[in-house]
Amino acid sequence: MNKSQLLKKIVAALGESLETLERAARASHTEATHESSRAESKYDTRGLEAAYLAGGQARQAKEIMESMKLYSSLETCDFSPTDLIDLTAVVKLETDGTPNFYFVGPKSGGVEVNFNGDEITVITPQSPLGQNLVGKKSGQSWTSKLGNSTVKYKISKVW
């Protein structure tokens, strides 16, 4: 598996998210500073709410830019079946027999990319699934309660 190409796809997906967020932040900023958002009474908080939203979006955009920089310079390693799962591992995980693919990354969990015909989801070691995967190796399995159900997980392959 060409992980450098996978990282490029992750950076591109983050870039798309950043573009969308920047458009939304510009719209929120315009709303916050537009004269129609000026408070008409002490209870009118439209402008203030739009300003808070714009500020939150700006912080989120900064986080995405940091993630893009991190993924652009991330060193990957290849994993053998006997290696313990850690950062930069790609894992094929069967959940009750259904295969899913995950990339263990340092940030931006939840980003999904299509790579070589497979949907790969970025997870972090801090996520519940990441905590279960890190330190395990190919062939290992475990069960977990999910609501009222018990789900069986099996690590099929690690790259």
Secondary structure, DSSP 8 states (H G I E B T S, - for coil): --HHHHHHHHHHHHHHHHHHHHHHHHHHHHHHHSGGGS-SSTT--HHHHHHHHHHHHHHHHHHHHHHHHHHHS-------TTS---TT-EEEEEETTEEEEEEE-SS-TT-EEEETTEEEEEE-TTSHHHHHHTT--TT-EEEEEETTEEEEEEEEEE-
